[in-house]
Amino acid sequence: MPNPAFVKNVGVLAFAQALFFMANTVVIATAPFVGLQYAPSPWLATVPLGVQFLGTMSATMPASLLMQRAGRRPGLLLGMALGVAAGLLGALAIQRGSFWLFCAAGVLYGAFSAFAQYLRFTAADAADAAGFADRTAARGRAIAWVMGGGVVAAVLGPELADRTRELTAPILFAGSYLAIAGLAGLGLVALTALDLPRLSGSASAAAGEARPLKEIARQPTAVTAFLAALVGYVTMNLLMTATPLAMLACGHGFGDTKHVIQWHVLGMFLPSFVTGRLITRFGVEKVILAGVALNLLCVAIAVAGLEVANFAIALFFLGVGWNFMFVGGTTLLTTCHSTAEKAKVQGLNDLLVFTSVAASASLAGFVQSTLGWQTMNLLAIPGLVLVAGLILPRLRPGPAAATPGLSSAGHRG
């Protein structure tokens, strides 16, 4: 393993990521049911999840710019504090039976999520600080290892949701949101141990040469990176958000839903232990393309039947496909900008991703109730085909096939 400081930083980030995704898993497993219980109309059941991503969208760019000025650690600590507040407000909303207050808690949770998304970019900073010769490969490994913290969420998240849903009986699920506050509080304590140079917020980085954002975003590599992350996340989120409602409509109970979500989250994060190696061996484009293929396999299994096994297997492949597309897209994005351009490019990426995710989560309940689960799956195909169409020409011999690298200074090679 590399130097102790790198190991420590990646370990802290992976632990914080595990806590964040445990909280996410609790939200995924419970929010649609809370929404269905308190919403004025059933088709509004997924709106609390939708506005959660609206909160993420709104806070993404401010979070990135704050971290550029103040450093990664203060920004991540603020994010965890927002997570504590979101959990407490969610519990209060459920205790009062207020749908709209629960939506407000969702917005606050979204802001927490916006800051937590930079855990993966902080992993790339940790790799840069360690001084690896092959920065792109090192970043891919560090990002994947940190994302691997989500395996803990796959095992413990659904169980935590199940064991806390009756903690405040007869009021269901308020205990789950108290648990979210506790997870964020633990993350707040853990991140105090993070020790990174101010790579992304230093005065020298801010003063470096920076191209206009429009010019950076027009690069074919940047477009591919943006769309790989965006389509992968929207596909995963749309189908995942609708799964509890679809299973309920098919007569499956909460216990079945819990296990399906567990397999899904396991699929999301278990591959992270090998994703970095796959990127190093085969190239980031092939890993993204494999993610597209796995998402298409998910769609095929989902439309083939409505048994619990169909949901479980489809959602597992959906998780793995998301991992390859999202980790691959994030890694590819780090090759598109210099250190001076980092904050605005990463902020734009997550703004685009979570604007789209907010829309998909808000519409998931409506689409599920009007078009049905199987039709919803078919709607994912065009976006996946688009990403495949961008990736395939890059695999042909020639200049387009090469992933641009970064020099030791962090600029384009």
N, C-alpha and C positions, 0 to 999 in steps of 0.2 A: 504493500500500500504506500501511497505518497506520504508527504510530511504530516506530522501530528496535527498541525493547525488545520490542514485541509480535512483530515479525518474528523476532527472535532466539529468543524463548521458544517460539514455534510451530515454528520450524525444529528446535530441540533436541528438542522433544517428538515431532515427526514422525520424526526420526532414531531416537530411542529406540524408538518404536512399530515402526519398520521392523525393528530388530534383534530386538525381542520377537516379532514375527510371523514373522520368519525362523526363530527357534527353534521357534515353534509349528508351522510347516510341516514342519520336520525331525521333530518329535515325531509329527505326524499321519501322515507318510509311513512312519515306521519302527516306532513303538510297537506297532501290531497284529502286525507280523511278529516282533518280539522276544517279544511275549506268546505268540504261537502257537508259537514255538520252545521256550520254557521253561515254559509253563503246564502244570500237572498234567493239565488237560483242555482241548480246543480251545475250548469255549464260554467259558472264562475269558480268552481272548486279549485282550479289550478292557478287562479289569478294571484294568490299569495306567493306562489313560486315564480310567476311571471314578473311581479314587481320586485321580487328579490333580485332578479337579474337586471331590472331597471336600476336598482341601487348600485349593482356592480358596474353597470355601464356608466353611470354618472360619476362614480368615484375613481374609475380606472386611471384617467389621465391625471387628475390631481394627486393620486397616490404616487404615480411615477415621478411627477415633477417634485413632489415633496421629498422623495427618496434621493433624487438628484441633488437637492440642496442640503438635506439633513443627514443623508446616509441611509443604508438599508435597515439597520437595526432600529432606529427610532420609528421609522415608518411601519415596520412589521409589528413593533410593540403597540403602536396606536391601533393597528388593525385588530390585534387580539383584544384590546380594550373594547372596541366596537362589538366584537363577538360576545363578550360578557353582557354588554348592554342589550344586544339583540335577544339573547336567550332569556334574560329577565323580563323584557317587554313582551316576548312571545308567551311566556308563562302567565303574565298578568292578563294579556288579551284573552287567553283561553279561560282563565278563571272568571273573567267578566262576560264571557260569551260574545265578545265583540269581533266580528269579521274584519272590520276596517282597521281596528287597532292591531289585529293580527297581520294585516297587510303592511301596516307601518313597521311592525317588527321585521317583516320580510325585507323591506327597503333597507333597514339598518343592518340586517344580516348580509344583504348584498354588498354594502359598503365594506363590511368585514371581509367578505369573499374577495373583493377587489384588491385589498392589501395582501391577502393570503396568496393570490395568484403570483405575486412576485417572489414567493419562496423559490420557485423553479428558476427564475432569472438570477436570484441571489446565488443559487447553486452554480450557475455559469460564472458569476463573479468569483466564487471560491476557487473554481478551476483556474481562472485567469491569475488569481493571486498566488496560486501554487507554482506557476511558471512552467506548465507543460509545453513540450515542443509542438505537439499537434493539438492546437487549441480547440478546433472544431470537434475532434473525437473526444477530448477531455471534457468539454462542455456537455456533449451528448451523454457521456457516462454519468457525470455529476447530476444532470437534470433527471436522468432515468433513476438513479439511486434515490434521489429525494422523492420523486414521484412514487417510488417503491414503498415509501412509508404508508401509502394508502392500503397496502395489504392488511395492515392492522385494522383499518376501517372495515374491510370486507368481513373479517372474522368477528370483530367486536361491535361494529356499528349497529347492524340489525338486532343483535341481542340486546344492546343497550336500549334501543327504541322499544323493544318488546317488554323488557323488564321495568322500564320507567313509565310506560303509558298509563298504568294504573296506580302509580306512586301517590297521586293526589286524588284517588277515587273518592267520590263518584265522578269527579271531573277528570275526564280522560285526557292524556297527552300533556298536561301542564308540567308534569314531572320530566317529560322528555326535553322540554325547553330549559328547565333548570339544569339538566345534565349538559346541554349545549353551553350554558353559561360557565359551568364548571370546567368543561374541556378547553374553552377559550382562556379561562383563567390560568389553567395549567400551562397552556402554550405561552402565555404572557411571561410566566416565570422562566420557562425553558429558554426563551429567546434572549434573555438577559445574558446568556453565556455565549452568544454569537460574537465573534471577534474577526471583523473583516476590515481591510483598508477601505477608504472612501473612494473606491474605483469609479463608481457612477456619479458621485456627487462632488468630486474634487474640483477645485478652481481651475486646475490645468485642463481637466477633461472638458469643463464647461467652456473654456476659452479656446478649445481646439477648433479646427476647421470643420464646419458642419454644413452639409448640403440642405437645400430646401426639402421639406417633408414630401412634397409632390414629386420631386425628382427621385427620391429614394423609393417611394411607393410604386413608381412606374417600372422599376427593374423587374424583369421576368422572374428572377429568383424570389424577390420580395412578394410578388403577386402569388406565386406558387405557395410560398410559406404561409401567407395570410389565409389563402383559401383552404389549404390543407387543415390548418387549425380550426378555421371557422366551420367548414362543412363537417369535419369530424365531430366537433363539439355540438353543433346544432342537431345533427342526426342522432347522436347519443342522447342529448337532452330531451328532444321531442318524444322519442320512444320511451325513454326511462320515465319521464314525468307522467306519461299516460298509462304506464304499466299497472300501477295499483288500481286505477279506475277500470281499465280493461279487464283485469282479473276479477274484480268485484262484479262487473257485468256478466262475466262468464260463470259466476257462482263459486269462485275460489275464495277461501277465507284469508284472514290476515296472516295466519301461520304460513300458508303457501306463498303469499306475497313476500313475507319476510325472507324466506329461503331463496326466492327468485332474485330479490334485490341483493342478497348476500353473494350469490353466484355472479351477478352483474358487477358488483364492486370488486370482487376477486379478479374478474376478467380485466377490469380497468387497470389494476395496479400490480398484479402478480407478474405480468410480462416485463415490468420495469427493471427487474433484475437481469434481464438479457437484452432489453431494447438498445441500451448503449453499445453493447458488444455487436449486436446486429448492424447498427449504424456504422460502426467502425469496419466491420467485415464486408458488408454488402453495399454501403452507401445509403445516405438518408432518403434519396428518392425511392429506392426499392422498398424501404421500410414503410414509407407513406403509401406506396402502391399496394403493399400487402394489407395495410389497414383498410384501404378501399375494398379490396376483395373480401375481407372478413365481414365488413359491414353489409356487403351485398349478400353474403351467405346468411347473415342474421335475418335480412329481409325474406329470403327464400324460406327459412325455417319458420318464421313468424306467420307467413301467409299460408303455410301448409296445414296448420291446425291450431286449436285453441286449448289444448291440454296444458297442464302445468309444465310438462316436459318441454313443450314447444316454447313456452315463455322462458323457462330456465336456460335452455341451450341457446336460444336466439339472443337473450340478454347477455349471456356470457361472451358470445362472439362479438356482440355490440361493444362490450367493454374492452376487449382486446383490440378491436378495430379502432376505437377511440384512442387507446394508448399509442398505437403506432402512428396514427395521423397527428395527434396532438404533440407528442414528444418529438416526432419527426419534424413537424412544422415549426415548433419552438427552436429546435436545433438549427434548422435551415435559416430561420430568421436571424440568428446571431451572426451569420456570415454576410449579412446585407448592410451592416451599419458600422460606423466607427464608434469609438468611445464617446465622443462628443455628441453623437446622434442617438445614443442608446435610449435615453429616457423617452424622447418623443416617438421613436419607432416602436418601442415596446408598449408605450401608452396607446398609440394608434392601433396596434395589433389587438390588444385586449379590448379597446373600445369597440372595434368592429366585431370582434367575436361575441362580446357580451350584449351588444345591441341586438344582434341576431338571435342570441340565446334567449334574451328577454322576450322577444316576439314569439319565439317558438314555444316557450314555456307557458306564456299567457294564452296561446291559441290551442295548446294541447288538449285541454278539457273540451273545448268547443269542437275541435276536429274529431276527437274520439267519440263524442256523443252524437255527432251528425253523420260522419262518414264511416266510423267504425275502425277497429284496431288494424285490420288487414289492409284497408285502403290507406291508412296513415303510413304504414310501412312502405307501401309503393311510392308514396310521395318523396321518400328519401332518395330514390334512385337517380334522378337528374343531377343533383348536386355531386353525388359520388362519381358519376360518369364524367362530369366536368373536371374534377380533380384528376381523374385518370387520364383525361385528354391533355392536361397540362404536364403530367409527369412523364408519359410515354415518350414524347419527343426528346426529353432530357436524358433518356436511357440510351439513345442512339449514339454511335461513335461520332465524335466531333466536339466543337466548343460548347454546344448547348448541354452536353452530358456532364460537364465538369461542374462540381459545386464550388463556387468561389470561396477562397480561403481568406483568412485574416493574417496579417503580418503580426509580429510580436508586439507592435504598438497598438494593435486592435483595429487597424484600418484595413480597407479592402486590399487584397493582394493583386 
